[in-house]
Amino acid sequence: MKNFTELLRIADQLLGPNGCSWDKEQTFFTLQPYLLEEVHELLEAIDSLDPEKMADELGDVLYALVFIAKIGELKGLFTIQKSMTMVCEKLIRRHPHVFGDVKVSSNEEIVENWEAIKKKEKTHETRKNLFDGIPASLPTLPRAQKMARKISRKVGGGVKEGMTEEQLGERIWELVQKGETEGIDAESALRRHLSRVEAGSKA
């Protein structure tokens, strides 16, 4: 794509000999908060369903990723081409019903196949805990949801109550208010509970 090639050229110039001194001082670690902020701004744009804002914020996230890739190249650690090759191979490998001869009858079966394929991949060879692979840096609530999803897949889903997104949000809000009334920090309470859940999974 012409625009993507131009984005790579701009990144090269900014990080080149006559580029931007601030850009050239950045590292993987200094770019972490920038990437996190840009992702949250994209999420906010998606919530607003504003096409112009979504396109703008998506561009910022894309450049943050390119920036990180270019630092990897400059350090001789990896290239953006390698990253793209790896994700292309992964997508093809994990979609055998599209790129292979596997037949599926439901989205649930697609997810089951995806998880089974992931378990066979090298990145999962050293995982000994049900929750291994969930990033420790995830915010507490999305971390809890990923843990709940893994538990559900292992033991099988329960009977659905037909809860709506609005009802779930209201229930969580009520619990947060209750915690405030009782002098309990909701974030800390959930984080510590997740630690107990993780510890129980290792028993």
Long-range contacts (C-beta under 8 A, 24 or more apart in sequence): 7-62, 7-63, 7-66, 8-66, 8-70, 8-80, 11-63, 11-66, 11-67, 11-70, 12-70, 15-70, 15-71, 15-74, 23-67, 26-67, 26-71, 27-71, 28-68, 28-71, 28-72, 31-64, 31-67, 31-68, 31-71, 34-64, 35-61, 35-64, 35-65, 35-68, 38-64, 93-117, 93-121, 94-118, 111-153, 112-153, 115-153, 129-198, 129-201, 129-202, 130-154, 130-201, 131-197, 131-198, 131-201, 140-187, 140-190, 140-191, 140-194, 141-190, 143-194, 144-190, 144-194, 147-194, 147-197, 147-198
